[in-house]
């Protein structure tokens, strides 16, 4: 059993070497409707634990073969923060990683445990999932183990965002008819305004899910993205960008659209026809539109919005 996979190239995080902290089978405190892994009842603790030495030896070997990576990504067939030796693992990785960044992809459920909270503070980058902001929708989409409550998760993400010195990313995965209603988006928006983060990735299902649920197409994601406060760094992550039909936008429409929500290069490619892209370039030359880079993603936004501050 090898606990290392990759390197894989991710546009959002660079060249990443993955470390699987539950390599034998799925062990998770959620049983999300959209999970890419087979359905499995949510559990509170890992029942099968990979020895720390095994993971470290696998990682050292992989780093010798692949020294030119950007990031070591801690992940799992399930939830990586359930791994009981996470803190010593991170401490050991810090002694061998050199300039490589460390990243964890977590469902956020264990963050209300103070030990996990303090352990994640040691990482360079943290990506936390937040699929819902209300208890009913949270239980419907993420199907957590007994005792895991969304209010505690939101509280811990908010506190974490205030003290974490690295880069924090939030990921929201939208499922048709489950967490895409206007009231839920409003609740998520309200919650996100209290969280300091580098970027909010808004995505949907793009691989076969564990249960019979459906994702949204790009235009639906795009419409929902406009319900979020324009000052939130929302980034649409969708393999279905290509399904959008590029349309003409006047200069004023471009300014109004970007005022509602900054768009990424991918969004522009999906939404704007060629003439509209030229108009966008003119607006950039005239200084009316600025480009902001946030962790490998370029956002286009009206220049006058750059100095506006988020309010909470
Ligand atoms: S948190 Fe991740 S691994 Fe766990 S059930 Fe949800 S999608 Fe699957």
Boltz pocket constraint, residues with backbone or C-beta under 6 A from the ligand:
constraints:
  - pocket:
      binder: B
      contacts: [[A, 28], [A, 29], [A, 30], [A, 31], [A, 32], [A, 34], [A, 35], [A, 36], [A, 37], [A, 76], [A, 77], [A, 78], [A, 79], [A, 107], [A, 142]]
      max_distance: 6.0
